[in-house]
Amino acid sequence: MILAPSAKRPICATCQRPQSTCICRWVRPIAHTVEVVILQHPLEVANAKGSARLLHLSLPRSRMATGEVFAEQELQALLTAPFEPEPVQISKQAILLYPETIADKALGMPAPPVPAPGLLRDPAQLRLIVLDGTWRKSRKMLYLNPLLQQLPRLPLRDVPASHYLIRKAHRPDQLSTLEATCAALMQLEGRAAQCRPLLAAFDGFVAQQLGYRADAIRRN
């Protein structure tokens, strides 16, 4: 158990939230082949509505790092270094979960490279890089880290309707970090059923947050 230094409230050591609002009950570890690295904007760390921590705890083959600007050596390691020592190392290709937008040219960013032929058909070769933040924050992270600009991108196809009712979306196809990553894994691995338990648990997480909001309104 950890005590938050300011509020002196017991903090869950696993999900890093106050124990009274712990989200560990919604963690659903799933089997996945594609490795995942979540780069979280610092302003998202204390956001109770964020889904990145729940996602990370549910993906055994994932890593999570926080920052807006990453040192080049640190970021290169996140993109390419093995997660664990393995007898036989399989070379990984990092791909960025991000749409291709015309705004890239306006910001002076180069066009992202095209994935090598057949690359997306072999999940064992892939490491999916996910930016956790609002649209504006994620674009700034992309702009400030040239290594991310050099990655081939994965735009999502046939995006489902979001269940992320606790945050305002500017477009119907805007998903939470958890939903977008699950959609990407299903797209890359071709196994729609693998993420269903986690997405169902995410609905419970959203309902929990909506309940806290309703309680706060009643108290006020």
Rosetta constraint file for C-alpha pairs under 8 A:
AtomPair CA 1 CA 10 HARMONIC 6.35 0.50
AtomPair CA 1 CA 11 HARMONIC 6.08 0.50
AtomPair CA 1 CA 12 HARMONIC 5.97 0.50
AtomPair CA 1 CA 13 HARMONIC 5.81 0.50
AtomPair CA 2 CA 10 HARMONIC 5.69 0.50
AtomPair CA 2 CA 11 HARMONIC 4.92 0.50
AtomPair CA 2 CA 12 HARMONIC 6.59 0.50
AtomPair CA 2 CA 13 HARMONIC 6.21 0.50
AtomPair CA 3 CA 8 HARMONIC 5.31 0.50
AtomPair CA 3 CA 9 HARMONIC 5.50 0.50
AtomPair CA 3 CA 10 HARMONIC 4.64 0.50
AtomPair CA 3 CA 11 HARMONIC 5.57 0.50
AtomPair CA 4 CA 8 HARMONIC 4.85 0.50
AtomPair CA 4 CA 9 HARMONIC 5.43 0.50
AtomPair CA 4 CA 10 HARMONIC 6.44 0.50
AtomPair CA 4 CA 11 HARMONIC 6.25 0.50
AtomPair CA 9 CA 18 HARMONIC 6.38 0.50
AtomPair CA 9 CA 19 HARMONIC 7.87 0.50
AtomPair CA 10 CA 18 HARMONIC 5.78 0.50
AtomPair CA 10 CA 19 HARMONIC 5.82 0.50
AtomPair CA 11 CA 16 HARMONIC 5.91 0.50
AtomPair CA 11 CA 17 HARMONIC 5.38 0.50
AtomPair CA 11 CA 18 HARMONIC 4.24 0.50
AtomPair CA 11 CA 19 HARMONIC 5.23 0.50
AtomPair CA 12 CA 16 HARMONIC 5.01 0.50
AtomPair CA 12 CA 17 HARMONIC 5.50 0.50
AtomPair CA 12 CA 18 HARMONIC 5.93 0.50
AtomPair CA 12 CA 19 HARMONIC 5.20 0.50
AtomPair CA 12 CA 22 HARMONIC 6.53 0.50
AtomPair CA 13 CA 17 HARMONIC 7.84 0.50
AtomPair CA 14 CA 24 HARMONIC 7.38 0.50
AtomPair CA 15 CA 22 HARMONIC 6.74 0.50
AtomPair CA 15 CA 23 HARMONIC 6.52 0.50
AtomPair CA 15 CA 24 HARMONIC 6.26 0.50
AtomPair CA 15 CA 53 HARMONIC 6.62 0.50
AtomPair CA 15 CA 54 HARMONIC 7.39 0.50
AtomPair CA 15 CA 57 HARMONIC 7.79 0.50
AtomPair CA 16 CA 22 HARMONIC 7.91 0.50
AtomPair CA 17 CA 21 HARMONIC 6.46 0.50
AtomPair CA 17 CA 22 HARMONIC 5.56 0.50
AtomPair CA 17 CA 23 HARMONIC 7.57 0.50
AtomPair CA 18 CA 22 HARMONIC 5.96 0.50
AtomPair CA 23 CA 27 HARMONIC 7.24 0.50
AtomPair CA 23 CA 54 HARMONIC 7.27 0.50
AtomPair CA 23 CA 205 HARMONIC 7.09 0.50
AtomPair CA 24 CA 54 HARMONIC 7.69 0.50
AtomPair CA 26 CA 54 HARMONIC 7.41 0.50
AtomPair CA 26 CA 198 HARMONIC 7.87 0.50
AtomPair CA 26 CA 201 HARMONIC 5.21 0.50
AtomPair CA 26 CA 202 HARMONIC 6.86 0.50
AtomPair CA 26 CA 204 HARMONIC 7.05 0.50
AtomPair CA 26 CA 205 HARMONIC 6.40 0.50
AtomPair CA 27 CA 54 HARMONIC 6.10 0.50
AtomPair CA 27 CA 55 HARMONIC 7.86 0.50
AtomPair CA 27 CA 57 HARMONIC 6.32 0.50
AtomPair CA 27 CA 58 HARMONIC 5.42 0.50
AtomPair CA 27 CA 198 HARMONIC 7.34 0.50
AtomPair CA 27 CA 201 HARMONIC 7.26 0.50
AtomPair CA 28 CA 57 HARMONIC 7.88 0.50
AtomPair CA 28 CA 58 HARMONIC 5.06 0.50
AtomPair CA 28 CA 197 HARMONIC 6.62 0.50
AtomPair CA 28 CA 198 HARMONIC 5.30 0.50
AtomPair CA 28 CA 201 HARMONIC 7.11 0.50
AtomPair CA 29 CA 57 HARMONIC 7.13 0.50
AtomPair CA 29 CA 58 HARMONIC 4.04 0.50
AtomPair CA 29 CA 59 HARMONIC 5.72 0.50
AtomPair CA 29 CA 60 HARMONIC 6.65 0.50
AtomPair CA 29 CA 198 HARMONIC 7.57 0.50
AtomPair CA 30 CA 58 HARMONIC 6.26 0.50
AtomPair CA 30 CA 59 HARMONIC 6.10 0.50
AtomPair CA 30 CA 60 HARMONIC 7.36 0.50
AtomPair CA 30 CA 194 HARMONIC 6.60 0.50
AtomPair CA 30 CA 195 HARMONIC 6.81 0.50
AtomPair CA 30 CA 197 HARMONIC 7.94 0.50
AtomPair CA 30 CA 198 HARMONIC 7.40 0.50
AtomPair CA 31 CA 59 HARMONIC 7.54 0.50
AtomPair CA 31 CA 60 HARMONIC 7.58 0.50
AtomPair CA 31 CA 194 HARMONIC 6.84 0.50
AtomPair CA 32 CA 59 HARMONIC 7.45 0.50
AtomPair CA 32 CA 60 HARMONIC 7.97 0.50
AtomPair CA 32 CA 61 HARMONIC 7.26 0.50
AtomPair CA 32 CA 185 HARMONIC 7.59 0.50
AtomPair CA 32 CA 194 HARMONIC 7.67 0.50
AtomPair CA 33 CA 61 HARMONIC 7.70 0.50
AtomPair CA 33 CA 123 HARMONIC 5.98 0.50
AtomPair CA 33 CA 124 HARMONIC 5.81 0.50
AtomPair CA 33 CA 189 HARMONIC 7.44 0.50
AtomPair CA 34 CA 61 HARMONIC 7.61 0.50
AtomPair CA 34 CA 123 HARMONIC 5.21 0.50
AtomPair CA 34 CA 124 HARMONIC 5.94 0.50
AtomPair CA 34 CA 125 HARMONIC 7.42 0.50
AtomPair CA 34 CA 126 HARMONIC 5.39 0.50
AtomPair CA 34 CA 127 HARMONIC 5.74 0.50
AtomPair CA 34 CA 128 HARMONIC 6.76 0.50
AtomPair CA 34 CA 185 HARMONIC 7.04 0.50
AtomPair CA 34 CA 188 HARMONIC 7.89 0.50
AtomPair CA 34 CA 189 HARMONIC 7.65 0.50
AtomPair CA 35 CA 61 HARMONIC 5.23 0.50
AtomPair CA 35 CA 62 HARMONIC 5.79 0.50
AtomPair CA 35 CA 126 HARMONIC 6.42 0.50
AtomPair CA 35 CA 127 HARMONIC 4.50 0.50
AtomPair CA 35 CA 128 HARMONIC 6.02 0.50
AtomPair CA 36 CA 59 HARMONIC 7.86 0.50
AtomPair CA 36 CA 61 HARMONIC 6.41 0.50
AtomPair CA 36 CA 62 HARMONIC 4.53 0.50
AtomPair CA 36 CA 63 HARMONIC 6.47 0.50
AtomPair CA 36 CA 127 HARMONIC 5.50 0.50
AtomPair CA 36 CA 128 HARMONIC 4.70 0.50
AtomPair CA 36 CA 129 HARMONIC 6.01 0.50
AtomPair CA 36 CA 130 HARMONIC 7.32 0.50
AtomPair CA 37 CA 62 HARMONIC 5.55 0.50
AtomPair CA 37 CA 63 HARMONIC 4.85 0.50
AtomPair CA 37 CA 64 HARMONIC 5.73 0.50
AtomPair CA 37 CA 65 HARMONIC 7.76 0.50
AtomPair CA 37 CA 78 HARMONIC 7.09 0.50
AtomPair CA 37 CA 79 HARMONIC 7.75 0.50
AtomPair CA 37 CA 127 HARMONIC 7.15 0.50
AtomPair CA 37 CA 128 HARMONIC 6.19 0.50
AtomPair CA 37 CA 129 HARMONIC 4.93 0.50
AtomPair CA 37 CA 130 HARMONIC 6.12 0.50
AtomPair CA 38 CA 52 HARMONIC 7.45 0.50
AtomPair CA 38 CA 56 HARMONIC 7.57 0.50
AtomPair CA 38 CA 62 HARMONIC 7.51 0.50
AtomPair CA 38 CA 63 HARMONIC 6.26 0.50
AtomPair CA 38 CA 64 HARMONIC 4.67 0.50
AtomPair CA 38 CA 65 HARMONIC 6.35 0.50
AtomPair CA 38 CA 129 HARMONIC 6.12 0.50
AtomPair CA 38 CA 130 HARMONIC 4.80 0.50
AtomPair CA 38 CA 131 HARMONIC 6.05 0.50
AtomPair CA 38 CA 132 HARMONIC 6.68 0.50
AtomPair CA 39 CA 64 HARMONIC 6.02 0.50
AtomPair CA 39 CA 65 HARMONIC 5.12 0.50
AtomPair CA 39 CA 66 HARMONIC 5.73 0.50
AtomPair CA 39 CA 67 HARMONIC 7.02 0.50
AtomPair CA 39 CA 129 HARMONIC 7.35 0.50
AtomPair CA 39 CA 130 HARMONIC 6.04 0.50
AtomPair CA 39 CA 131 HARMONIC 4.98 0.50
AtomPair CA 39 CA 132 HARMONIC 5.93 0.50
AtomPair CA 40 CA 44 HARMONIC 6.65 0.50
AtomPair CA 40 CA 45 HARMONIC 7.31 0.50
AtomPair CA 40 CA 52 HARMONIC 7.65 0.50
AtomPair CA 40 CA 64 HARMONIC 7.23 0.50
AtomPair CA 40 CA 65 HARMONIC 6.09 0.50
AtomPair CA 40 CA 66 HARMONIC 4.63 0.50
AtomPair CA 40 CA 67 HARMONIC 6.24 0.50
AtomPair CA 40 CA 68 HARMONIC 7.78 0.50
AtomPair CA 40 CA 131 HARMONIC 6.07 0.50
AtomPair CA 40 CA 132 HARMONIC 4.56 0.50
AtomPair CA 40 CA 133 HARMONIC 6.52 0.50
AtomPair CA 41 CA 45 HARMONIC 7.24 0.50
AtomPair CA 41 CA 66 HARMONIC 5.84 0.50
AtomPair CA 41 CA 67 HARMONIC 5.32 0.50
AtomPair CA 41 CA 68 HARMONIC 5.49 0.50
AtomPair CA 41 CA 131 HARMONIC 7.62 0.50
AtomPair CA 41 CA 132 HARMONIC 6.07 0.50
AtomPair CA 41 CA 133 HARMONIC 5.61 0.50
AtomPair CA 41 CA 137 HARMONIC 7.02 0.50
AtomPair CA 41 CA 138 HARMONIC 7.54 0.50
AtomPair CA 41 CA 141 HARMONIC 7.74 0.50
AtomPair CA 42 CA 66 HARMONIC 5.82 0.50
AtomPair CA 42 CA 67 HARMONIC 5.45 0.50
AtomPair CA 42 CA 68 HARMONIC 6.65 0.50
AtomPair CA 43 CA 47 HARMONIC 7.36 0.50
AtomPair CA 43 CA 133 HARMONIC 7.92 0.50
AtomPair CA 44 CA 50 HARMONIC 6.69 0.50
AtomPair CA 44 CA 132 HARMONIC 7.47 0.50
AtomPair CA 44 CA 133 HARMONIC 6.32 0.50
AtomPair CA 45 CA 50 HARMONIC 7.87 0.50
AtomPair CA 45 CA 66 HARMONIC 7.87 0.50
AtomPair CA 49 CA 166 HARMONIC 6.76 0.50
AtomPair CA 49 CA 167 HARMONIC 7.47 0.50
AtomPair CA 49 CA 209 HARMONIC 6.97 0.50
AtomPair CA 51 CA 55 HARMONIC 6.22 0.50
AtomPair CA 51 CA 176 HARMONIC 6.81 0.50
AtomPair CA 51 CA 177 HARMONIC 6.15 0.50
AtomPair CA 51 CA 178 HARMONIC 5.67 0.50
AtomPair CA 52 CA 56 HARMONIC 6.11 0.50
AtomPair CA 52 CA 132 HARMONIC 6.74 0.50
AtomPair CA 52 CA 177 HARMONIC 6.06 0.50
AtomPair CA 52 CA 178 HARMONIC 6.18 0.50
AtomPair CA 53 CA 57 HARMONIC 6.17 0.50
AtomPair CA 54 CA 58 HARMONIC 6.25 0.50
AtomPair CA 54 CA 178 HARMONIC 7.74 0.50
AtomPair CA 55 CA 59 HARMONIC 6.29 0.50
AtomPair CA 55 CA 177 HARMONIC 7.92 0.50
AtomPair CA 55 CA 178 HARMONIC 5.47 0.50
AtomPair CA 56 CA 60 HARMONIC 7.62 0.50
AtomPair CA 56 CA 62 HARMONIC 6.13 0.50
AtomPair CA 56 CA 63 HARMONIC 6.92 0.50
AtomPair CA 56 CA 64 HARMONIC 6.82 0.50
AtomPair CA 58 CA 198 HARMONIC 7.46 0.50
AtomPair CA 63 CA 83 HARMONIC 7.98 0.50
AtomPair CA 68 CA 140 HARMONIC 7.79 0.50
AtomPair CA 68 CA 141 HARMONIC 5.42 0.50
AtomPair CA 68 CA 144 HARMONIC 7.65 0.50
AtomPair CA 69 CA 141 HARMONIC 6.59 0.50
AtomPair CA 69 CA 144 HARMONIC 6.05 0.50
AtomPair CA 69 CA 145 HARMONIC 6.20 0.50
AtomPair CA 70 CA 74 HARMONIC 6.54 0.50
AtomPair CA 70 CA 75 HARMONIC 5.83 0.50
AtomPair CA 70 CA 145 HARMONIC 6.86 0.50
AtomPair CA 71 CA 75 HARMONIC 6.12 0.50
AtomPair CA 72 CA 76 HARMONIC 5.96 0.50
AtomPair CA 72 CA 147 HARMONIC 7.51 0.50
AtomPair CA 73 CA 77 HARMONIC 6.27 0.50
AtomPair CA 74 CA 78 HARMONIC 6.42 0.50
AtomPair CA 75 CA 79 HARMONIC 6.23 0.50
AtomPair CA 75 CA 147 HARMONIC 7.66 0.50
AtomPair CA 76 CA 80 HARMONIC 6.11 0.50
AtomPair CA 76 CA 81 HARMONIC 7.54 0.50
AtomPair CA 76 CA 147 HARMONIC 7.54 0.50
AtomPair CA 77 CA 81 HARMONIC 4.69 0.50
AtomPair CA 79 CA 94 HARMONIC 5.80 0.50
AtomPair CA 79 CA 127 HARMONIC 7.38 0.50
AtomPair CA 79 CA 129 HARMONIC 7.60 0.50
AtomPair CA 80 CA 92 HARMONIC 6.40 0.50
AtomPair CA 80 CA 93 HARMONIC 7.34 0.50
AtomPair CA 80 CA 94 HARMONIC 7.01 0.50
AtomPair CA 82 CA 89 HARMONIC 7.67 0.50
AtomPair CA 90 CA 124 HARMONIC 7.84 0.50
AtomPair CA 90 CA 125 HARMONIC 6.87 0.50
AtomPair CA 91 CA 125 HARMONIC 6.32 0.50
AtomPair CA 92 CA 124 HARMONIC 7.71 0.50
AtomPair CA 92 CA 125 HARMONIC 4.68 0.50
AtomPair CA 92 CA 126 HARMONIC 5.30 0.50
AtomPair CA 92 CA 127 HARMONIC 6.11 0.50
AtomPair CA 93 CA 125 HARMONIC 5.87 0.50
AtomPair CA 93 CA 126 HARMONIC 4.96 0.50
AtomPair CA 93 CA 127 HARMONIC 5.87 0.50
AtomPair CA 94 CA 126 HARMONIC 5.94 0.50
AtomPair CA 94 CA 127 HARMONIC 4.59 0.50
AtomPair CA 94 CA 128 HARMONIC 5.84 0.50
AtomPair CA 94 CA 129 HARMONIC 6.59 0.50
AtomPair CA 94 CA 151 HARMONIC 6.67 0.50
AtomPair CA 94 CA 152 HARMONIC 7.65 0.50
AtomPair CA 95 CA 126 HARMONIC 7.07 0.50
AtomPair CA 95 CA 127 HARMONIC 6.25 0.50
AtomPair CA 95 CA 128 HARMONIC 5.19 0.50
AtomPair CA 95 CA 129 HARMONIC 5.93 0.50
AtomPair CA 95 CA 151 HARMONIC 5.63 0.50
AtomPair CA 95 CA 152 HARMONIC 5.21 0.50
AtomPair CA 95 CA 153 HARMONIC 5.47 0.50
AtomPair CA 95 CA 154 HARMONIC 6.54 0.50
AtomPair CA 96 CA 128 HARMONIC 6.00 0.50
AtomPair CA 96 CA 129 HARMONIC 4.75 0.50
AtomPair CA 96 CA 130 HARMONIC 6.39 0.50
AtomPair CA 96 CA 148 HARMONIC 7.27 0.50
AtomPair CA 96 CA 151 HARMONIC 6.07 0.50
AtomPair CA 96 CA 152 HARMONIC 6.22 0.50
AtomPair CA 96 CA 153 HARMONIC 4.63 0.50
AtomPair CA 96 CA 154 HARMONIC 5.89 0.50
AtomPair CA 97 CA 128 HARMONIC 6.62 0.50
AtomPair CA 97 CA 129 HARMONIC 5.97 0.50
AtomPair CA 97 CA 130 HARMONIC 5.48 0.50
AtomPair CA 97 CA 131 HARMONIC 7.54 0.50
AtomPair CA 97 CA 153 HARMONIC 5.87 0.50
AtomPair CA 97 CA 154 HARMONIC 4.87 0.50
AtomPair CA 97 CA 155 HARMONIC 6.34 0.50
AtomPair CA 97 CA 156 HARMONIC 7.91 0.50
AtomPair CA 97 CA 181 HARMONIC 7.86 0.50
AtomPair CA 97 CA 184 HARMONIC 7.54 0.50
AtomPair CA 98 CA 130 HARMONIC 7.83 0.50
AtomPair CA 98 CA 153 HARMONIC 5.86 0.50
AtomPair CA 98 CA 154 HARMONIC 5.87 0.50
AtomPair CA 98 CA 155 HARMONIC 5.59 0.50
AtomPair CA 99 CA 153 HARMONIC 6.95 0.50
AtomPair CA 99 CA 154 HARMONIC 6.74 0.50
AtomPair CA 99 CA 155 HARMONIC 4.55 0.50
AtomPair CA 99 CA 156 HARMONIC 7.36 0.50
AtomPair CA 100 CA 104 HARMONIC 7.82 0.50
AtomPair CA 100 CA 112 HARMONIC 7.94 0.50
AtomPair CA 100 CA 153 HARMONIC 7.25 0.50
AtomPair CA 100 CA 155 HARMONIC 6.85 0.50
AtomPair CA 102 CA 106 HARMONIC 7.32 0.50
AtomPair CA 103 CA 107 HARMONIC 6.41 0.50
AtomPair CA 104 CA 108 HARMONIC 6.40 0.50
AtomPair CA 104 CA 109 HARMONIC 5.25 0.50
AtomPair CA 104 CA 110 HARMONIC 7.24 0.50
AtomPair CA 104 CA 111 HARMONIC 7.42 0.50
AtomPair CA 105 CA 109 HARMONIC 5.59 0.50
AtomPair CA 105 CA 110 HARMONIC 6.90 0.50
AtomPair CA 105 CA 111 HARMONIC 7.60 0.50
AtomPair CA 107 CA 143 HARMONIC 7.65 0.50
AtomPair CA 109 CA 143 HARMONIC 7.25 0.50
AtomPair CA 109 CA 149 HARMONIC 7.08 0.50
AtomPair CA 110 CA 149 HARMONIC 7.15 0.50
AtomPair CA 110 CA 150 HARMONIC 7.96 0.50
AtomPair CA 112 CA 149 HARMONIC 6.32 0.50
AtomPair CA 112 CA 150 HARMONIC 5.94 0.50
AtomPair CA 112 CA 151 HARMONIC 6.25 0.50
AtomPair CA 112 CA 152 HARMONIC 5.51 0.50
AtomPair CA 112 CA 153 HARMONIC 6.74 0.50
AtomPair CA 113 CA 150 HARMONIC 6.68 0.50
AtomPair CA 113 CA 151 HARMONIC 6.46 0.50
AtomPair CA 113 CA 152 HARMONIC 4.91 0.50
AtomPair CA 113 CA 153 HARMONIC 7.69 0.50
AtomPair CA 114 CA 152 HARMONIC 5.62 0.50
AtomPair CA 114 CA 153 HARMONIC 7.69 0.50
AtomPair CA 115 CA 119 HARMONIC 6.48 0.50
AtomPair CA 115 CA 120 HARMONIC 7.54 0.50
AtomPair CA 115 CA 152 HARMONIC 5.46 0.50
AtomPair CA 115 CA 153 HARMONIC 7.64 0.50
AtomPair CA 118 CA 122 HARMONIC 7.13 0.50
AtomPair CA 119 CA 125 HARMONIC 7.38 0.50
AtomPair CA 119 CA 126 HARMONIC 7.90 0.50
AtomPair CA 120 CA 126 HARMONIC 7.59 0.50
AtomPair CA 120 CA 188 HARMONIC 6.48 0.50
AtomPair CA 121 CA 188 HARMONIC 7.06 0.50
AtomPair CA 121 CA 189 HARMONIC 7.98 0.50
AtomPair CA 122 CA 126 HARMONIC 7.28 0.50
AtomPair CA 123 CA 188 HARMONIC 6.40 0.50
AtomPair CA 123 CA 189 HARMONIC 6.10 0.50
AtomPair CA 130 CA 177 HARMONIC 7.71 0.50
AtomPair CA 130 CA 181 HARMONIC 7.31 0.50
AtomPair CA 131 CA 138 HARMONIC 5.87 0.50
AtomPair CA 131 CA 141 HARMONIC 7.86 0.50
AtomPair CA 131 CA 177 HARMONIC 7.81 0.50
AtomPair CA 132 CA 138 HARMONIC 6.78 0.50
AtomPair CA 132 CA 177 HARMONIC 6.02 0.50
AtomPair CA 133 CA 137 HARMONIC 5.44 0.50
AtomPair CA 133 CA 138 HARMONIC 5.37 0.50
AtomPair CA 133 CA 177 HARMONIC 8.00 0.50
AtomPair CA 134 CA 138 HARMONIC 6.00 0.50
AtomPair CA 135 CA 139 HARMONIC 6.18 0.50
AtomPair CA 136 CA 140 HARMONIC 6.33 0.50
AtomPair CA 137 CA 141 HARMONIC 6.28 0.50
AtomPair CA 138 CA 142 HARMONIC 6.21 0.50
AtomPair CA 139 CA 143 HARMONIC 6.12 0.50
AtomPair CA 140 CA 144 HARMONIC 6.03 0.50
AtomPair CA 141 CA 145 HARMONIC 6.17 0.50
AtomPair CA 142 CA 146 HARMONIC 7.16 0.50
AtomPair CA 142 CA 148 HARMONIC 5.97 0.50
AtomPair CA 142 CA 149 HARMONIC 6.34 0.50
AtomPair CA 143 CA 149 HARMONIC 7.39 0.50
AtomPair CA 145 CA 149 HARMONIC 7.02 0.50
AtomPair CA 146 CA 150 HARMONIC 6.61 0.50
AtomPair CA 147 CA 151 HARMONIC 7.01 0.50
AtomPair CA 154 CA 184 HARMONIC 7.85 0.50
AtomPair CA 156 CA 180 HARMONIC 7.93 0.50
AtomPair CA 156 CA 183 HARMONIC 7.25 0.50
AtomPair CA 156 CA 184 HARMONIC 6.45 0.50
AtomPair CA 156 CA 187 HARMONIC 7.73 0.50
AtomPair CA 157 CA 187 HARMONIC 7.80 0.50
AtomPair CA 159 CA 173 HARMONIC 6.10 0.50
AtomPair CA 159 CA 183 HARMONIC 7.49 0.50
AtomPair CA 160 CA 173 HARMONIC 7.03 0.50
AtomPair CA 161 CA 172 HARMONIC 6.67 0.50
AtomPair CA 161 CA 173 HARMONIC 6.32 0.50
AtomPair CA 161 CA 175 HARMONIC 7.84 0.50
AtomPair CA 162 CA 172 HARMONIC 7.28 0.50
AtomPair CA 162 CA 173 HARMONIC 6.91 0.50
AtomPair CA 162 CA 174 HARMONIC 6.92 0.50
AtomPair CA 162 CA 175 HARMONIC 5.36 0.50
AtomPair CA 162 CA 176 HARMONIC 7.41 0.50
AtomPair CA 162 CA 179 HARMONIC 7.38 0.50
AtomPair CA 163 CA 175 HARMONIC 7.95 0.50
AtomPair CA 163 CA 203 HARMONIC 6.88 0.50
AtomPair CA 163 CA 206 HARMONIC 7.96 0.50
AtomPair CA 164 CA 175 HARMONIC 6.93 0.50
AtomPair CA 164 CA 176 HARMONIC 6.20 0.50
AtomPair CA 164 CA 206 HARMONIC 6.71 0.50
AtomPair CA 165 CA 206 HARMONIC 6.91 0.50
AtomPair CA 166 CA 206 HARMONIC 6.64 0.50
AtomPair CA 166 CA 209 HARMONIC 7.13 0.50
AtomPair CA 166 CA 210 HARMONIC 6.64 0.50
AtomPair CA 169 CA 174 HARMONIC 6.08 0.50
AtomPair CA 169 CA 175 HARMONIC 7.99 0.50
AtomPair CA 170 CA 174 HARMONIC 7.16 0.50
AtomPair CA 175 CA 179 HARMONIC 5.73 0.50
AtomPair CA 175 CA 180 HARMONIC 5.55 0.50
AtomPair CA 176 CA 180 HARMONIC 6.02 0.50
AtomPair CA 177 CA 181 HARMONIC 6.08 0.50
AtomPair CA 178 CA 182 HARMONIC 6.17 0.50
AtomPair CA 179 CA 183 HARMONIC 6.14 0.50
AtomPair CA 179 CA 199 HARMONIC 7.14 0.50
AtomPair CA 180 CA 184 HARMONIC 6.18 0.50
AtomPair CA 181 CA 185 HARMONIC 6.17 0.50
AtomPair CA 182 CA 186 HARMONIC 6.16 0.50
AtomPair CA 182 CA 195 HARMONIC 6.06 0.50
AtomPair CA 182 CA 199 HARMONIC 7.87 0.50
AtomPair CA 183 CA 187 HARMONIC 6.08 0.50
AtomPair CA 184 CA 188 HARMONIC 6.08 0.50
AtomPair CA 185 CA 189 HARMONIC 5.76 0.50
AtomPair CA 185 CA 190 HARMONIC 7.76 0.50
AtomPair CA 186 CA 190 HARMONIC 5.19 0.50
AtomPair CA 186 CA 191 HARMONIC 5.32 0.50
AtomPair CA 186 CA 192 HARMONIC 5.16 0.50
AtomPair CA 186 CA 194 HARMONIC 7.53 0.50
AtomPair CA 186 CA 195 HARMONIC 7.33 0.50
AtomPair CA 187 CA 191 HARMONIC 7.73 0.50
AtomPair CA 187 CA 192 HARMONIC 7.97 0.50
AtomPair CA 192 CA 196 HARMONIC 7.27 0.50
AtomPair CA 195 CA 199 HARMONIC 6.17 0.50
AtomPair CA 196 CA 200 HARMONIC 6.01 0.50
AtomPair CA 197 CA 201 HARMONIC 6.20 0.50
AtomPair CA 198 CA 202 HARMONIC 6.07 0.50
AtomPair CA 199 CA 203 HARMONIC 6.46 0.50
AtomPair CA 200 CA 204 HARMONIC 6.81 0.50
AtomPair CA 201 CA 205 HARMONIC 6.36 0.50
AtomPair CA 202 CA 206 HARMONIC 6.18 0.50
AtomPair CA 203 CA 207 HARMONIC 6.18 0.50
AtomPair CA 204 CA 208 HARMONIC 6.12 0.50
AtomPair CA 205 CA 209 HARMONIC 6.39 0.50
AtomPair CA 206 CA 210 HARMONIC 6.21 0.50
AtomPair CA 207 CA 211 HARMONIC 6.12 0.50
AtomPair CA 208 CA 212 HARMONIC 6.47 0.50
AtomPair CA 209 CA 213 HARMONIC 6.37 0.50
AtomPair CA 210 CA 214 HARMONIC 6.21 0.50
AtomPair CA 211 CA 215 HARMONIC 6.18 0.50
AtomPair CA 212 CA 216 HARMONIC 6.22 0.50
AtomPair CA 213 CA 217 HARMONIC 6.33 0.50
AtomPair CA 214 CA 218 HARMONIC 6.29 0.50
AtomPair CA 215 CA 219 HARMONIC 6.24 0.50
AtomPair CA 216 CA 220 HARMONIC 6.29 0.50
